[in-house]
Amino acid sequence: MKIYTKITSERASKGQGGNDFIDIEVKGEDGENILELNIKPENDQLIISGYVIHQHPQGKRCEQYLRYKVDKTKGKKQKMDL
């Protein structure tokens, strides 16, 4: 399997510095998304949320939601239940 990624920053392309958030999409060789992530700062933490997308053996498309808090000052990862 081949994996393709595309990361773009409109602000960076204009030389305007950083962004308030980052969206990341990872696509499989068929062009379908297999991972979607959103990363944004909140207080002294980074919030990473998104979906892992896969094909169920019975042919159904499945999405698994994930959300993590990363403490920027201490480097701790915490999985959150929503």
Jmol script that loads the backbone (N, CA, C; Angstrom):
load data "model"
ATOM      1  N   MET A   1       0.840  -1.178   0.000  1.00  0.00           N
ATOM      2  CA  MET A   1       0.000   0.000   0.000  1.00  0.00           C
ATOM      3  C   MET A   1       0.885   1.241   0.000  1.00  0.00           C
ATOM      4  N   LYS A   2       0.487   2.236  -0.761  1.00  0.00           N
ATOM      5  CA  LYS A   2       1.161   3.526  -0.774  1.00  0.00           C
ATOM      6  C   LYS A   2       0.327   4.513   0.025  1.00  0.00           C
ATOM      7  N   ILE A   3       0.979   5.419   0.707  1.00  0.00           N
ATOM      8  CA  ILE A   3       0.279   6.435   1.485  1.00  0.00           C
ATOM      9  C   ILE A   3       0.699   7.806   0.963  1.00  0.00           C
ATOM     10  N   TYR A   4      -0.292   8.667   0.734  1.00  0.00           N
ATOM     11  CA  TYR A   4      -0.045  10.019   0.253  1.00  0.00           C
ATOM     12  C   TYR A   4      -0.508  11.014   1.298  1.00  0.00           C
ATOM     13  N   THR A   5       0.267  12.076   1.480  1.00  0.00           N
ATOM     14  CA  THR A   5      -0.144  13.127   2.411  1.00  0.00           C
ATOM     15  C   THR A   5      -0.039  14.477   1.731  1.00  0.00           C
ATOM     16  N   LYS A   6      -0.830  15.374   2.202  1.00  0.00           N
ATOM     17  CA  LYS A   6      -0.773  16.750   1.720  1.00  0.00           C
ATOM     18  C   LYS A   6      -0.971  17.655   2.918  1.00  0.00           C
ATOM     19  N   ILE A   7       0.028  18.473   3.198  1.00  0.00           N
ATOM     20  CA  ILE A   7      -0.063  19.433   4.296  1.00  0.00           C
ATOM     21  C   ILE A   7       0.141  20.809   3.689  1.00  0.00           C
ATOM     22  N   THR A   8      -0.848  21.668   3.867  1.00  0.00           N
ATOM     23  CA  THR A   8      -0.761  23.012   3.305  1.00  0.00           C
ATOM     24  C   THR A   8      -1.023  24.039   4.391  1.00  0.00           C
ATOM     25  N   SER A   9      -0.440  25.177   4.217  1.00  0.00           N
ATOM     26  CA  SER A   9      -0.669  26.289   5.136  1.00  0.00           C
ATOM     27  C   SER A   9      -0.831  27.550   4.303  1.00  0.00           C
ATOM     28  N   GLU A  10      -2.037  28.052   4.242  1.00  0.00           N
ATOM     29  CA  GLU A  10      -2.286  29.265   3.473  1.00  0.00           C
ATOM     30  C   GLU A  10      -1.498  30.437   4.044  1.00  0.00           C
ATOM     31  N   ARG A  11      -1.461  30.549   5.369  1.00  0.00           N
ATOM     32  CA  ARG A  11      -0.733  31.649   6.001  1.00  0.00           C
ATOM     33  C   ARG A  11       0.761  31.554   5.712  1.00  0.00           C
ATOM     34  N   ALA A  12       1.312  30.346   5.794  1.00  0.00           N
ATOM     35  CA  ALA A  12       2.742  30.189   5.542  1.00  0.00           C
ATOM     36  C   ALA A  12       3.076  30.495   4.085  1.00  0.00           C
ATOM     37  N   SER A  13       2.192  30.111   3.166  1.00  0.00           N
ATOM     38  CA  SER A  13       2.451  30.378   1.746  1.00  0.00           C
ATOM     39  C   SER A  13       2.449  31.879   1.465  1.00  0.00           C
ATOM     40  N   LYS A  14       1.777  32.649   2.302  1.00  0.00           N
ATOM     41  CA  LYS A  14       1.756  34.111   2.150  1.00  0.00           C
ATOM     42  C   LYS A  14       2.804  34.789   3.031  1.00  0.00           C
ATOM     43  N   GLY A  15       3.604  33.995   3.767  1.00  0.00           N
ATOM     44  CA  GLY A  15       4.626  34.555   4.633  1.00  0.00           C
ATOM     45  C   GLY A  15       4.067  35.244   5.862  1.00  0.00           C
ATOM     46  N   GLN A  16       2.881  34.798   6.344  1.00  0.00           N
ATOM     47  CA  GLN A  16       2.221  35.463   7.467  1.00  0.00           C
ATOM     48  C   GLN A  16       2.438  34.758   8.802  1.00  0.00           C
ATOM     49  N   GLY A  17       3.280  33.754   8.871  1.00  0.00           N
ATOM     50  CA  GLY A  17       3.544  33.103  10.152  1.00  0.00           C
ATOM     51  C   GLY A  17       2.665  31.908  10.416  1.00  0.00           C
ATOM     52  N   GLY A  18       2.468  31.599  11.701  1.00  0.00           N
ATOM     53  CA  GLY A  18       1.779  30.380  12.121  1.00  0.00           C
ATOM     54  C   GLY A  18       0.271  30.413  11.938  1.00  0.00           C
ATOM     55  N   ASN A  19      -0.338  29.274  12.251  1.00  0.00           N
ATOM     56  CA  ASN A  19      -1.779  29.094  12.126  1.00  0.00           C
ATOM     57  C   ASN A  19      -2.400  28.882  13.497  1.00  0.00           C
ATOM     58  N   ASP A  20      -3.716  29.089  13.578  1.00  0.00           N
ATOM     59  CA  ASP A  20      -4.452  28.822  14.810  1.00  0.00           C
ATOM     60  C   ASP A  20      -4.726  27.336  14.987  1.00  0.00           C
ATOM     61  N   PHE A  21      -4.693  26.575  13.896  1.00  0.00           N
ATOM     62  CA  PHE A  21      -4.927  25.133  13.942  1.00  0.00           C
ATOM     63  C   PHE A  21      -4.286  24.493  12.720  1.00  0.00           C
ATOM     64  N   ILE A  22      -4.156  23.178  12.748  1.00  0.00           N
ATOM     65  CA  ILE A  22      -3.631  22.412  11.621  1.00  0.00           C
ATOM     66  C   ILE A  22      -4.599  21.271  11.334  1.00  0.00           C
ATOM     67  N   ASP A  23      -5.008  21.130  10.084  1.00  0.00           N
ATOM     68  CA  ASP A  23      -5.796  19.983   9.635  1.00  0.00           C
ATOM     69  C   ASP A  23      -4.901  19.104   8.776  1.00  0.00           C
ATOM     70  N   ILE A  24      -4.931  17.797   9.040  1.00  0.00           N
ATOM     71  CA  ILE A  24      -4.111  16.839   8.294  1.00  0.00           C
ATOM     72  C   ILE A  24      -5.016  15.741   7.749  1.00  0.00           C
ATOM     73  N   GLU A  25      -4.873  15.436   6.469  1.00  0.00           N
ATOM     74  CA  GLU A  25      -5.578  14.314   5.848  1.00  0.00           C
ATOM     75  C   GLU A  25      -4.535  13.367   5.270  1.00  0.00           C
ATOM     76  N   VAL A  26      -4.686  12.079   5.551  1.00  0.00           N
ATOM     77  CA  VAL A  26      -3.823  11.050   4.970  1.00  0.00           C
ATOM     78  C   VAL A  26      -4.702  10.200   4.073  1.00  0.00           C
ATOM     79  N   LYS A  27      -4.290  10.041   2.814  1.00  0.00           N
ATOM     80  CA  LYS A  27      -5.073   9.282   1.838  1.00  0.00           C
ATOM     81  C   LYS A  27      -4.352   8.003   1.443  1.00  0.00           C
ATOM     82  N   GLY A  28      -5.123   6.971   1.161  1.00  0.00           N
ATOM     83  CA  GLY A  28      -4.583   5.724   0.635  1.00  0.00           C
ATOM     84  C   GLY A  28      -4.387   5.839  -0.868  1.00  0.00           C
ATOM     85  N   GLU A  29      -3.844   4.793  -1.472  1.00  0.00           N
ATOM     86  CA  GLU A  29      -3.566   4.854  -2.905  1.00  0.00           C
ATOM     87  C   GLU A  29      -4.831   4.959  -3.746  1.00  0.00           C
ATOM     88  N   ASP A  30      -5.980   4.611  -3.191  1.00  0.00           N
ATOM     89  CA  ASP A  30      -7.247   4.754  -3.917  1.00  0.00           C
ATOM     90  C   ASP A  30      -7.817   6.166  -3.802  1.00  0.00           C
ATOM     91  N   GLY A  31      -7.120   7.056  -3.095  1.00  0.00           N
ATOM     92  CA  GLY A  31      -7.565   8.438  -2.950  1.00  0.00           C
ATOM     93  C   GLY A  31      -8.513   8.676  -1.800  1.00  0.00           C
ATOM     94  N   GLU A  32      -8.897   7.617  -1.095  1.00  0.00           N
ATOM     95  CA  GLU A  32      -9.808   7.743   0.041  1.00  0.00           C
ATOM     96  C   GLU A  32      -9.036   8.133   1.298  1.00  0.00           C
ATOM     97  N   ASN A  33      -9.638   8.979   2.137  1.00  0.00           N
ATOM     98  CA  ASN A  33      -9.011   9.345   3.412  1.00  0.00           C
ATOM     99  C   ASN A  33      -8.922   8.125   4.318  1.00  0.00           C
ATOM    100  N   ILE A  34      -7.765   7.946   4.966  1.00  0.00           N
ATOM    101  CA  ILE A  34      -7.622   6.887   5.963  1.00  0.00           C
ATOM    102  C   ILE A  34      -7.343   7.465   7.350  1.00  0.00           C
ATOM    103  N   LEU A  35      -7.038   8.765   7.394  1.00  0.00           N
ATOM    104  CA  LEU A  35      -6.798   9.435   8.667  1.00  0.00           C
ATOM    105  C   LEU A  35      -7.109  10.919   8.492  1.00  0.00           C
ATOM    106  N   GLU A  36      -7.860  11.479   9.420  1.00  0.00           N
ATOM    107  CA  GLU A  36      -8.141  12.915   9.437  1.00  0.00           C
ATOM    108  C   GLU A  36      -7.839  13.420  10.834  1.00  0.00           C
ATOM    109  N   LEU A  37      -6.961  14.417  10.943  1.00  0.00           N
ATOM    110  CA  LEU A  37      -6.580  14.967  12.247  1.00  0.00           C
ATOM    111  C   LEU A  37      -6.739  16.478  12.262  1.00  0.00           C
ATOM    112  N   ASN A  38      -7.066  17.013  13.432  1.00  0.00           N
ATOM    113  CA  ASN A  38      -7.097  18.435  13.685  1.00  0.00           C
ATOM    114  C   ASN A  38      -6.255  18.673  14.926  1.00  0.00           C
ATOM    115  N   ILE A  39      -5.323  19.608  14.855  1.00  0.00           N
ATOM    116  CA  ILE A  39      -4.448  19.931  15.993  1.00  0.00           C
ATOM    117  C   ILE A  39      -4.608  21.416  16.290  1.00  0.00           C
ATOM    118  N   LYS A  40      -4.908  21.735  17.558  1.00  0.00           N
ATOM    119  CA  LYS A  40      -5.057  23.145  17.921  1.00  0.00           C
ATOM    120  C   LYS A  40      -4.595  23.353  19.363  1.00  0.00           C
ATOM    121  N   PRO A  41      -3.998  24.513  19.642  1.00  0.00           N
ATOM    122  CA  PRO A  41      -3.610  24.828  21.015  1.00  0.00           C
ATOM    123  C   PRO A  41      -4.819  25.263  21.829  1.00  0.00           C
ATOM    124  N   GLU A  42      -4.810  24.889  23.090  1.00  0.00           N
ATOM    125  CA  GLU A  42      -5.874  25.299  24.008  1.00  0.00           C
ATOM    126  C   GLU A  42      -5.242  25.429  25.390  1.00  0.00           C
ATOM    127  N   ASN A  43      -5.155  26.659  25.902  1.00  0.00           N
ATOM    128  CA  ASN A  43      -4.450  26.945  27.157  1.00  0.00           C
ATOM    129  C   ASN A  43      -3.011  26.460  27.021  1.00  0.00           C
ATOM    130  N   ASP A  44      -2.513  25.625  27.921  1.00  0.00           N
ATOM    131  CA  ASP A  44      -1.146  25.107  27.821  1.00  0.00           C
ATOM    132  C   ASP A  44      -1.115  23.696  27.263  1.00  0.00           C
ATOM    133  N   GLN A  45      -2.082  23.342  26.433  1.00  0.00           N
ATOM    134  CA  GLN A  45      -2.160  21.998  25.875  1.00  0.00           C
ATOM    135  C   GLN A  45      -2.399  22.062  24.374  1.00  0.00           C
ATOM    136  N   LEU A  46      -2.050  20.971  23.713  1.00  0.00           N
ATOM    137  CA  LEU A  46      -2.453  20.768  22.325  1.00  0.00           C
ATOM    138  C   LEU A  46      -3.582  19.761  22.333  1.00  0.00           C
ATOM    139  N   ILE A  47      -4.634  20.025  21.594  1.00  0.00           N
ATOM    140  CA  ILE A  47      -5.750  19.097  21.451  1.00  0.00           C
ATOM    141  C   ILE A  47      -5.625  18.465  20.062  1.00  0.00           C
ATOM    142  N   ILE A  48      -5.497  17.151  20.034  1.00  0.00           N
ATOM    143  CA  ILE A  48      -5.397  16.407  18.783  1.00  0.00           C
ATOM    144  C   ILE A  48      -6.645  15.543  18.671  1.00  0.00           C
ATOM    145  N   SER A  49      -7.425  15.773  17.630  1.00  0.00           N
ATOM    146  CA  SER A  49      -8.653  15.006  17.458  1.00  0.00           C
ATOM    147  C   SER A  49      -8.804  14.626  15.991  1.00  0.00           C
ATOM    148  N   GLY A  50      -9.582  13.584  15.747  1.00  0.00           N
ATOM    149  CA  GLY A  50      -9.806  13.179  14.369  1.00  0.00           C
ATOM    150  C   GLY A  50     -10.375  11.776  14.264  1.00  0.00           C
ATOM    151  N   TYR A  51     -10.248  11.221  13.067  1.00  0.00           N
ATOM    152  CA  TYR A  51     -10.808   9.908  12.758  1.00  0.00           C
ATOM    153  C   TYR A  51      -9.770   9.029  12.092  1.00  0.00           C
ATOM    154  N   VAL A  52      -9.753   7.762  12.480  1.00  0.00           N
ATOM    155  CA  VAL A  52      -9.045   6.723  11.740  1.00  0.00           C
ATOM    156  C   VAL A  52     -10.133   6.001  10.954  1.00  0.00           C
ATOM    157  N   ILE A  53      -9.960   5.906   9.648  1.00  0.00           N
ATOM    158  CA  ILE A  53     -10.990   5.353   8.783  1.00  0.00           C
ATOM    159  C   ILE A  53     -10.468   4.058   8.152  1.00  0.00           C
ATOM    160  N   HIS A  54     -11.262   3.005   8.233  1.00  0.00           N
ATOM    161  CA  HIS A  54     -10.841   1.738   7.641  1.00  0.00           C
ATOM    162  C   HIS A  54     -12.041   0.994   7.094  1.00  0.00           C
ATOM    163  N   GLN A  55     -11.757   0.017   6.276  1.00  0.00           N
ATOM    164  CA  GLN A  55     -12.800  -0.805   5.677  1.00  0.00           C
ATOM    165  C   GLN A  55     -13.012  -2.039   6.549  1.00  0.00           C
ATOM    166  N   HIS A  56     -14.210  -2.236   7.030  1.00  0.00           N
ATOM    167  CA  HIS A  56     -14.569  -3.406   7.835  1.00  0.00           C
ATOM    168  C   HIS A  56     -14.548  -4.637   6.934  1.00  0.00           C
ATOM    169  N   PRO A  57     -14.163  -5.819   7.474  1.00  0.00           N
ATOM    170  CA  PRO A  57     -14.126  -7.029   6.646  1.00  0.00           C
ATOM    171  C   PRO A  57     -15.449  -7.315   5.919  1.00  0.00           C
ATOM    172  N   GLN A  58     -16.571  -6.866   6.452  1.00  0.00           N
ATOM    173  CA  GLN A  58     -17.856  -7.084   5.795  1.00  0.00           C
ATOM    174  C   GLN A  58     -18.158  -6.011   4.753  1.00  0.00           C
ATOM    175  N   GLY A  59     -17.180  -5.150   4.478  1.00  0.00           N
ATOM    176  CA  GLY A  59     -17.331  -4.160   3.423  1.00  0.00           C
ATOM    177  C   GLY A  59     -17.793  -2.786   3.866  1.00  0.00           C
ATOM    178  N   LYS A  60     -18.114  -2.623   5.138  1.00  0.00           N
ATOM    179  CA  LYS A  60     -18.593  -1.327   5.615  1.00  0.00           C
ATOM    180  C   LYS A  60     -17.411  -0.417   5.950  1.00  0.00           C
ATOM    181  N   ARG A  61     -17.585   0.869   5.706  1.00  0.00           N
ATOM    182  CA  ARG A  61     -16.576   1.868   6.082  1.00  0.00           C
ATOM    183  C   ARG A  61     -16.751   2.177   7.564  1.00  0.00           C
ATOM    184  N   CYS A  62     -15.680   2.100   8.320  1.00  0.00           N
ATOM    185  CA  CYS A  62     -15.723   2.342   9.762  1.00  0.00           C
ATOM    186  C   CYS A  62     -14.850   3.547  10.102  1.00  0.00           C
ATOM    187  N   GLU A  63     -15.326   4.366  11.022  1.00  0.00           N
ATOM    188  CA  GLU A  63     -14.571   5.514  11.499  1.00  0.00           C
ATOM    189  C   GLU A  63     -14.425   5.403  13.011  1.00  0.00           C
ATOM    190  N   GLN A  64     -13.186   5.509  13.473  1.00  0.00           N
ATOM    191  CA  GLN A  64     -12.923   5.472  14.905  1.00  0.00           C
ATOM    192  C   GLN A  64     -12.460   6.857  15.332  1.00  0.00           C
ATOM    193  N   TYR A  65     -13.224   7.489  16.214  1.00  0.00           N
ATOM    194  CA  TYR A  65     -12.900   8.832  16.691  1.00  0.00           C
ATOM    195  C   TYR A  65     -11.814   8.765  17.744  1.00  0.00           C
ATOM    196  N   LEU A  66     -10.891   9.721  17.706  1.00  0.00           N
ATOM    197  CA  LEU A  66      -9.874   9.802  18.749  1.00  0.00           C
ATOM    198  C   LEU A  66      -9.706  11.250  19.169  1.00  0.00           C
ATOM    199  N   ARG A  67      -9.307  11.415  20.411  1.00  0.00           N
ATOM    200  CA  ARG A  67      -9.049  12.751  20.952  1.00  0.00           C
ATOM    201  C   ARG A  67      -7.994  12.623  22.047  1.00  0.00           C
ATOM    202  N   TYR A  68      -6.933  13.395  21.919  1.00  0.00           N
ATOM    203  CA  TYR A  68      -5.850  13.396  22.903  1.00  0.00           C
ATOM    204  C   TYR A  68      -5.574  14.821  23.350  1.00  0.00           C
ATOM    205  N   LYS A  69      -5.153  14.943  24.595  1.00  0.00           N
ATOM    206  CA  LYS A  69      -4.610  16.190  25.112  1.00  0.00           C
ATOM    207  C   LYS A  69      -3.124  15.960  25.315  1.00  0.00           C
ATOM    208  N   VAL A  70      -2.315  16.880  24.842  1.00  0.00           N
ATOM    209  CA  VAL A  70      -0.875  16.807  25.055  1.00  0.00           C
ATOM    210  C   VAL A  70      -0.474  18.047  25.832  1.00  0.00           C
ATOM    211  N   ASP A  71       0.037  17.835  27.025  1.00  0.00           N
ATOM    212  CA  ASP A  71       0.497  18.934  27.863  1.00  0.00           C
ATOM    213  C   ASP A  71       1.788  19.469  27.261  1.00  0.00           C
ATOM    214  N   LYS A  72       1.772  20.701  26.784  1.00  0.00           N
ATOM    215  CA  LYS A  72       2.936  21.260  26.094  1.00  0.00           C
ATOM    216  C   LYS A  72       4.118  21.485  27.023  1.00  0.00           C
ATOM    217  N   THR A  73       3.869  21.731  28.292  1.00  0.00           N
ATOM    218  CA  THR A  73       4.973  22.031  29.197  1.00  0.00           C
ATOM    219  C   THR A  73       5.604  20.774  29.783  1.00  0.00           C
ATOM    220  N   LYS A  74       4.830  19.712  29.979  1.00  0.00           N
ATOM    221  CA  LYS A  74       5.363  18.520  30.614  1.00  0.00           C
ATOM    222  C   LYS A  74       5.492  17.343  29.651  1.00  0.00           C
ATOM    223  N   GLY A  75       4.932  17.447  28.449  1.00  0.00           N
ATOM    224  CA  GLY A  75       5.035  16.377  27.472  1.00  0.00           C
ATOM    225  C   GLY A  75       4.167  15.167  27.767  1.00  0.00           C
ATOM    226  N   LYS A  76       3.134  15.315  28.610  1.00  0.00           N
ATOM    227  CA  LYS A  76       2.273  14.182  28.945  1.00  0.00           C
ATOM    228  C   LYS A  76       1.192  14.010  27.888  1.00  0.00           C
ATOM    229  N   LYS A  77       0.850  12.745  27.594  1.00  0.00           N
ATOM    230  CA  LYS A  77      -0.273  12.443  26.705  1.00  0.00           C
ATOM    231  C   LYS A  77      -1.391  11.879  27.551  1.00  0.00           C
ATOM    232  N   GLN A  78      -2.603  12.319  27.297  1.00  0.00           N
ATOM    233  CA  GLN A  78      -3.760  11.807  28.011  1.00  0.00           C
ATOM    234  C   GLN A  78      -4.859  11.529  27.013  1.00  0.00           C
ATOM    235  N   LYS A  79      -5.355  10.293  26.998  1.00  0.00           N
ATOM    236  CA  LYS A  79      -6.485   9.955  26.143  1.00  0.00           C
ATOM    237  C   LYS A  79      -7.752  10.394  26.848  1.00  0.00           C
ATOM    238  N   MET A  80      -8.654  11.000  26.087  1.00  0.00           N
ATOM    239  CA  MET A  80      -9.884  11.509  26.673  1.00  0.00           C
ATOM    240  C   MET A  80     -11.066  10.697  26.185  1.00  0.00           C
ATOM    241  N   ASP A  81     -11.978  10.366  27.067  1.00  0.00           N
ATOM    242  CA  ASP A  81     -13.236   9.741  26.690  1.00  0.00           C
ATOM    243  C   ASP A  81     -14.289  10.828  26.572  1.00  0.00           C
ATOM    244  N   LEU A  82     -15.020  10.814  25.467  1.00  0.00           N
ATOM    245  CA  LEU A  82     -16.071  11.821  25.276  1.00  0.00           C
ATOM    246  C   LEU A  82     -17.423  11.179  25.305  1.00  0.00           C
TER     247      LEU A  82
END
end "model"
wireframe off; spacefill off
backbone 0.3
color backbone group
